[in-house]
């Protein structure tokens, strides 16, 4: 990893200075450090692809040494935001700061400190696992041959693929390819890891293993940003959640903060030997809402506060209800997500229509020549080489 206070940095991993050859380059950069414990700050960021507003005033903050999850449906702008963070895309409005630097100006320094795993990692099927990692190491300016072998073996061992380094990647399962991409993402010792739908196409067991590996990465002092549209992936993983839709941030905060904001009351699951009378439950003081479950013998009660629980139990017993269960319910991330969406839809009088970015693969037909930087981005991430392509 290059110095953060300026000076000589080896090979720029995203720019080719001469055809077919990656050579070192020297540049001066200002100190690149997180500000206010924030590694990433996006302010009112806008980005278009043709007529599609992929980002429409996005505000985003990523705290240091935490896992921040960008949660939202396909087309919400999550991938575009990730590309902005690295400088692979430039905003059409607003400001982007990564490590306190503008990636559009100091992209080389920013990308040197980032590791990326996209939904479709750019791997070379005809090469074996070791050759794939060695090629990435050379692009990152880490050297070649014996001097990087130990680094490659260490990264591969961390993700359980050391035994497969001599095998052609074309024969890898989807899960093995994801592990190889994860190993590649940490080769150069990045401070910020960006994962875009990292479990796409994986079976449940492989998905669980990959998420556990991601969870462990913050123990090394790294900061993680992960994009997903799967609620269960973010459950128990996120230190901070940012809910996105239509290129905007709907809400952000820690799970505890979202619980306090969108789940302010107390929820209790009650069960009985016989069917529960919803009218009776609704008539008890302190009960705001009675929510059905999959069985008539259980109901979820939304209360004004937990202090009502003893009185509710007493009222049910007085009405000859034989209780078998009284259990406080902590909201899942799924509960919170739909609470956010429900509150937003009410505020918007039924919610907005889906934008074109939700339903199409719209893209600009620009014929602008590809830059070396964007070719290299494509080589290491699998993102489109055309910077105007979503």
C-alpha positions in Angstrom: 0.0 0.0 0.0 1.3 3.4 -1.0 2.2 6.2 1.5 -0.6 8.5 2.4 1.5 11.6 2.8 2.7 11.9 -0.8 5.8 10.6 -2.5 6.6 7.7 -4.8 4.0 5.1 -5.4 4.7 2.0 -7.5 2.6 0.9 -10.4 -0.8 2.6 -10.7 -3.2 -0.3 -10.7 -5.6 1.5 -13.0 -3.5 3.1 -15.7 -1.3 1.7 -18.5 1.5 4.1 -19.4 2.6 2.2 -22.5 0.9 -0.5 -24.6 1.1 -4.0 -23.2 3.4 -3.0 -20.3 2.6 -1.8 -16.7 5.2 0.6 -15.5 5.7 2.4 -12.2 4.7 6.0 -11.9 5.4 8.8 -9.5 2.9 11.4 -8.3 2.3 13.6 -5.3 -0.9 13.4 -3.3 -2.1 15.3 -0.3 -2.6 13.3 3.0 -5.3 10.8 2.4 -6.9 10.1 5.8 -10.5 9.6 7.0 -12.1 12.8 8.3 -14.3 12.7 11.4 -13.8 8.9 11.4 -15.5 8.8 8.0 -13.7 6.9 5.3 -16.3 7.9 2.6 -18.5 10.9 2.3 -20.9 11.5 -0.6 -22.9 14.8 -0.6 -25.9 15.3 -3.0 -24.2 13.2 -5.6 -25.9 12.9 -9.0 -25.1 10.7 -11.9 -26.9 10.0 -15.2 -26.7 7.3 -17.8 -28.5 8.8 -20.8 -32.0 9.7 -19.6 -31.7 7.6 -16.4 -30.8 9.2 -13.1 -28.8 6.5 -11.5 -28.0 8.7 -8.5 -30.3 11.6 -7.7 -28.8 13.5 -4.8 -27.3 10.6 -2.8 -25.9 11.4 0.7 -23.7 8.6 2.2 -21.3 8.3 5.1 -19.1 5.3 5.8 -17.6 5.1 9.3 -14.1 3.7 9.8 -13.5 0.1 10.8 -17.2 -0.8 10.4 -19.4 -2.8 8.0 -21.8 -0.5 6.1 -24.5 -2.2 4.1 -26.1 -0.4 1.1 -29.5 -2.1 1.0 -32.1 -1.7 -1.8 -33.7 -3.3 -4.8 -31.9 -3.9 -8.0 -31.4 -0.5 -9.8 -31.4 1.5 -6.6 -27.9 2.9 -7.5 -25.8 0.8 -5.2 -23.2 -0.3 -7.8 -23.0 3.3 -9.2 -22.3 4.5 -5.7 -19.4 2.0 -5.3 -17.9 3.0 -8.6 -18.1 6.7 -7.5 -16.2 5.9 -4.3 -13.3 4.5 -6.2 -13.3 7.2 -8.9 -14.2 4.7 -11.6 -17.1 7.1 -12.3 -17.2 10.8 -11.9 -20.3 12.6 -10.5 -22.4 14.9 -12.6 -23.1 16.9 -9.4 -22.3 16.9 -5.7 -19.1 15.9 -4.1 -17.3 12.6 -3.3 -14.5 12.1 -0.7 -12.7 8.9 -0.1 -10.0 9.0 2.6 -10.6 12.7 2.5 -9.6 12.9 -1.2 -11.5 13.5 -4.3 -11.3 10.2 -6.3 -11.8 12.1 -9.6 -8.5 13.9 -8.9 -6.5 11.6 -6.7 -8.0 8.3 -8.0 -4.6 6.5 -8.1 -4.1 6.9 -4.4 -7.7 6.1 -3.6 -7.8 3.0 -5.7 -4.5 1.8 -4.3 -6.2 1.7 -0.9 -9.4 0.0 -2.1 -10.2 -3.7 -2.8 -13.2 -4.5 -4.9 -15.3 -7.6 -5.4 -18.1 -7.2 -7.9 -21.1 -9.4 -8.6 -19.3 -10.7 -11.7 -15.6 -10.7 -10.9 -13.2 -10.4 -13.8 -11.3 -13.6 -13.6 -9.3 -15.5 -16.4 -10.7 -19.0 -16.9 -7.8 -20.2 -18.9 -5.3 -19.3 -16.2 -4.9 -21.2 -12.9 -5.7 -19.6 -9.5 -2.1 -18.6 -8.8 -1.7 -17.0 -12.2 -4.8 -14.9 -11.7 -3.5 -13.6 -8.4 0.0 -13.1 -9.7 -1.4 -11.0 -12.6 -3.4 -8.9 -10.2 -0.3 -8.5 -7.9 1.7 -7.2 -10.9 -1.0 -4.7 -11.8 -0.9 -3.5 -8.2 2.8 -3.0 -8.5 3.7 -5.7 -6.0 6.2 -7.3 -8.1 6.3 -10.8 -9.7 7.7 -14.3 -9.1 9.1 -15.4 -5.7 8.7 -12.0 -4.1 4.9 -12.3 -4.2 4.4 -16.0 -3.9 4.1 -15.8 -0.1 1.6 -13.0 -0.3 -0.5 -15.0 -2.8 -0.4 -18.2 -0.7 -1.4 -16.2 2.5 -4.4 -14.6 0.8 -5.5 -17.9 -0.8 -5.2 -19.7 2.5 -7.3 -17.1 4.3 -10.2 -17.9 2.0 -9.7 -21.6 1.8 -8.5 -22.0 -1.8 -4.8 -22.6 -1.3 -5.3 -26.2 -2.5 -6.8 -25.0 -5.8 -4.1 -22.5 -6.8 -2.7 -24.9 -9.5 -6.2 -25.5 -11.0 -7.6 -23.7 -14.0 -10.2 -21.2 -12.9 -12.6 -22.3 -15.6 -13.2 -25.4 -13.6 -14.0 -23.5 -10.3 -17.4 -23.5 -8.9 -19.1 -20.1 -8.5 -18.3 -20.2 -4.8 -14.6 -20.9 -5.5 -14.5 -18.0 -8.0 -15.9 -15.7 -5.3 -13.3 -16.9 -2.8 -10.6 -16.2 -5.4 -11.9 -12.7 -6.0 -11.9 -12.1 -2.2 -8.3 -13.2 -2.0 -7.4 -10.9 -4.9 -9.1 -8.0 -3.2 -6.8 -8.1 -0.2 -3.5 -8.8 -2.0 -2.3 -5.2 -1.8 -3.4 -4.6 1.8 -6.3 -2.2 1.2 -7.9 -0.1 3.9 -11.4 -0.1 2.3 -13.1 -3.2 0.9 -16.1 -2.8 -1.5 -18.3 -5.8 -2.1 -21.0 -5.5 -4.7 -23.5 -8.4 -4.3 -20.7 -10.8 -3.3 -22.9 -13.8 -2.8 -24.7 -13.5 -6.2 -25.2 -17.0 -7.6 -24.0 -18.8 -4.5 -25.8 -21.7 -2.8 -26.9 -21.0 0.9 -23.8 -22.8 2.4 -21.3 -20.9 0.3 -23.2 -17.6 0.9 -23.0 -18.1 4.6 -19.3 -18.9 4.4 -18.5 -15.8 2.3 -20.5 -13.5 4.7 -18.6 -14.9 7.7 -15.3 -14.1 5.9 -16.5 -10.6 5.2 -17.5 -10.2 8.9 -13.9 -11.2 10.0 -12.3 -8.6 7.8 -13.0 -5.6 10.1 -10.9 -7.4 12.8 -7.9 -6.4 10.7 -8.8 -2.7 11.0 -10.4 -2.6 7.5 -13.6 -0.7 6.6 -16.2 -2.7 4.6 -19.0 -1.5 2.3 -21.3 -4.2 1.0 -24.2 -3.8 -1.5 -27.1 -6.2 -1.3 -30.8 -6.5 -2.1 -31.1 -9.5 0.2 -32.3 -8.6 3.7 -31.0 -11.8 5.3 -27.5 -11.1 4.1 -27.4 -7.8 6.0 -29.0 -9.2 9.1 -26.5 -9.5 11.8 -23.7 -8.3 9.6 -24.2 -4.6 9.3 -22.9 -2.0 11.8 -24.7 0.6 9.7 -27.5 0.3 7.1 -28.2 2.7 4.3 -31.5 2.0 2.6 -31.4 3.2 -1.0 -34.1 3.6 -3.7 -34.3 5.5 -7.0 -30.7 6.7 -6.5 -31.4 8.3 -3.2 -30.8 7.4 0.5 -34.2 6.8 2.2 -32.7 6.4 5.7 -29.5 5.4 7.3 -28.3 4.5 10.8 -27.3 1.6 13.0 -29.8 -1.2 13.4 -30.4 0.1 17.0 -31.1 3.6 15.6 -33.5 2.3 13.0 -35.3 0.3 15.6 -35.8 3.3 17.8 -37.0 5.4 14.9 -39.2 3.0 13.0 -40.1 0.4 15.7 -40.7 2.7 18.7 -43.2 0.6 20.6 -43.1 -2.8 22.2 -44.1 -6.0 20.3 -45.1 -9.1 22.1 -45.9 -12.5 20.7 -48.7 -14.2 22.7 -49.9 -17.8 22.4 -52.8 -19.7 23.9 -54.4 -23.1 24.1 -57.4 -21.9 22.1 -58.0 -19.5 19.2 -57.3 -15.9 20.2 -60.1 -13.4 19.9 -58.8 -10.4 17.9 -61.6 -8.1 19.1 -60.9 -8.9 22.7 -57.2 -8.2 22.2 -57.9 -4.9 20.5 -60.1 -3.8 23.4 -57.4 -4.1 26.0 -55.8 -0.8 27.1 -52.3 -0.3 25.8 -52.7 -2.5 22.6 -52.2 -0.4 19.5 -52.3 -3.1 16.9 -53.1 -6.8 16.7 -51.1 -8.6 14.0 -52.1 -12.0 12.9 -49.6 -14.9 12.5 -49.7 -18.1 10.6 -51.9 -19.7 13.3 -55.0 -18.6 15.2 -53.3 -19.6 18.4 -50.7 -16.8 18.2 -50.9 -13.0 17.7 -48.3 -10.3 17.7 -49.4 -7.3 19.8 -48.0 -3.9 19.2 -48.1 -2.0 22.5 -47.6 1.6 23.6 -44.9 0.4 26.0 -43.6 -2.7 27.9 -45.2 -1.4 31.1 -48.6 -2.6 29.7 -47.6 -6.2 29.5 -48.6 -7.2 33.1 -52.0 -5.6 32.7 -52.6 -7.2 29.4 -51.8 -10.7 30.8 -54.1 -10.0 33.7 -56.9 -8.9 31.3 -56.5 -12.1 29.2 -56.5 -14.4 32.3 -59.6 -12.6 33.6 -61.3 -13.5 30.2 -60.4 -17.2 30.7 -57.6 -17.1 28.1 -55.1 -19.9 28.9 -51.8 -18.4 27.8 -49.0 -20.7 26.7 -46.5 -18.0 25.5 -45.7 -14.3 26.2 -42.5 -13.4 24.3 -41.0 -10.0 23.5 -40.1 -9.6 19.8 -37.0 -7.8 18.6 -37.5 -6.5 15.0 -35.5 -8.1 12.3 -33.9 -6.1 9.6 -36.7 -7.2 7.3 -39.2 -5.7 9.8 -37.3 -2.5 9.8 -36.9 -2.4 6.0 -40.6 -2.7 5.4 -41.4 -0.2 8.2 -39.1 2.3 6.4 -40.8 1.5 3.0 -44.3 1.7 4.6 -43.6 5.1 6.2 -42.1 6.4 3.0 -45.1 5.2 0.9 -47.6 6.8 3.3 -45.6 10.1 3.1 -45.6 9.9 -0.7 -49.3 9.1 -0.9 -48.8 5.6 -2.1 -45.2 5.8 -3.2 -43.5 6.8 -6.4 -43.4 4.7 -9.6 -40.3 2.7 -10.2 -37.7 4.6 -12.1 -36.4 3.2 -15.5 -33.2 2.2 -13.6 -35.3 -0.5 -11.8 -36.6 -2.1 -14.9 -34.2 -1.7 -17.7 -30.6 -1.9 -18.6 -30.5 1.6 -20.1 -27.1 2.9 -21.1 -25.5 5.7 -22.9 -24.5 4.9 -26.5 -21.4 7.2 -26.2 -18.6 6.4 -28.6 -16.0 8.0 -26.4 -12.7 6.1 -26.5 -12.0 4.0 -23.5 -9.2 5.3 -21.2 -6.5 3.0 -19.9 -7.8 3.7 -16.4 -11.2 2.3 -17.2 -9.7 -0.7 -19.0 -7.8 -1.5 -15.9 -10.9 -1.0 -13.7 -12.6 -3.6 -15.9 -9.7 -6.0 -15.6 -9.7 -6.0 -11.8 -13.4 -5.6 -11.0 -15.6 -6.8 -13.9 -17.3 -3.4 -14.1 -18.0 -2.0 -17.6 -14.8 -0.5 -19.2 -16.9 2.3 -20.7 -17.2 4.9 -18.0 -20.6 6.0 -19.4 -22.1 2.5 -19.1 -24.2 1.7 -16.0 
